[in-house]
Amino acid sequence: MKKISLQWNGAFSKLILIGQVAEGVNISRLLTRLSEDPSVVIVMETTSNIHHPIFINCIDRVIDGIDGAGNRKIKT
């Protein structure tokens, strides 16, 4: 866990992608807390069963808008 924490805190920006989440799984509070960090962007699939006004729910449009020409490479 310490290694993940060091990587997280050392990252300039963070992208959280939410896929399908089972009904009844409540991670909204944690995601809301993470989204308060200005270096965090949260995008979600329509099927995620997560709803929040500041989370981005148009993943295809967001990814389509990233052309890579002037952007830094995304590290995985």
C-alpha positions as CSV (number, residue, x, y, z in Angstrom):
1,M,0.0,0.0,0.0
2,K,2.9,2.4,0.7
3,K,4.2,2.0,-2.8
4,I,0.8,2.8,-4.3
5,S,0.5,5.8,-2.0
6,L,3.9,7.1,-3.1
7,Q,3.0,6.7,-6.7
8,W,-0.4,8.4,-6.2
9,N,1.1,11.4,-4.3
10,G,4.0,11.7,-6.8
11,A,1.7,11.9,-9.8
12,F,1.1,15.2,-11.5
13,S,-2.4,14.2,-12.5
14,K,-4.7,11.3,-11.9
15,L,-7.5,9.8,-14.0
16,I,-10.0,7.5,-12.4
17,L,-12.2,5.5,-14.8
18,I,-15.3,4.0,-13.4
19,G,-16.8,1.0,-15.3
20,Q,-19.9,-0.9,-14.4
21,V,-20.5,-1.0,-10.7
22,A,-23.0,-3.5,-9.1
23,E,-26.2,-2.0,-7.6
24,G,-25.8,-1.3,-3.9
25,V,-22.0,-0.8,-4.0
26,N,-21.5,2.6,-2.4
27,I,-18.2,4.1,-3.3
28,S,-19.6,7.6,-3.9
29,R,-18.3,9.1,-0.7
30,L,-14.7,7.9,-1.4
31,L,-14.9,9.1,-5.1
32,T,-16.3,12.5,-4.0
33,R,-13.4,12.8,-1.5
34,L,-10.9,11.9,-4.2
35,S,-12.4,14.4,-6.6
36,E,-11.7,17.3,-4.2
37,D,-8.1,17.0,-5.3
38,P,-7.6,19.3,-8.3
39,S,-5.2,16.8,-9.9
40,V,-7.9,14.1,-10.1
41,V,-10.4,13.7,-13.0
42,I,-13.1,11.1,-12.7
43,V,-14.8,9.7,-15.8
44,M,-17.6,7.1,-15.7
45,E,-19.4,4.8,-18.0
46,T,-23.2,5.2,-18.3
47,T,-23.5,1.8,-16.8
48,S,-21.5,2.7,-13.7
49,N,-24.6,3.2,-11.4
50,I,-22.6,6.2,-10.0
51,H,-24.1,9.7,-10.3
52,H,-22.3,12.9,-9.3
53,P,-22.5,16.3,-10.9
54,I,-18.8,16.8,-11.2
55,F,-17.9,13.4,-12.6
56,I,-17.6,13.2,-16.4
57,N,-20.1,10.8,-17.9
58,C,-19.2,11.3,-21.6
59,I,-16.1,9.2,-21.8
60,D,-16.1,8.7,-25.6
61,R,-16.2,12.5,-26.2
62,V,-13.5,13.2,-23.6
63,I,-11.2,10.5,-25.1
64,D,-11.9,11.6,-28.6
65,G,-10.8,15.1,-27.7
66,I,-7.4,13.9,-26.7
67,D,-5.3,13.9,-29.8
68,G,-1.9,13.5,-28.2
69,A,-0.3,16.2,-30.4
70,G,0.4,18.6,-27.6
71,N,-0.2,16.4,-24.6
72,R,2.2,14.5,-22.5
73,K,2.2,10.7,-22.8
74,I,-0.1,9.0,-20.4
75,K,1.9,6.6,-18.2
76,T,0.3,3.3,-17.1
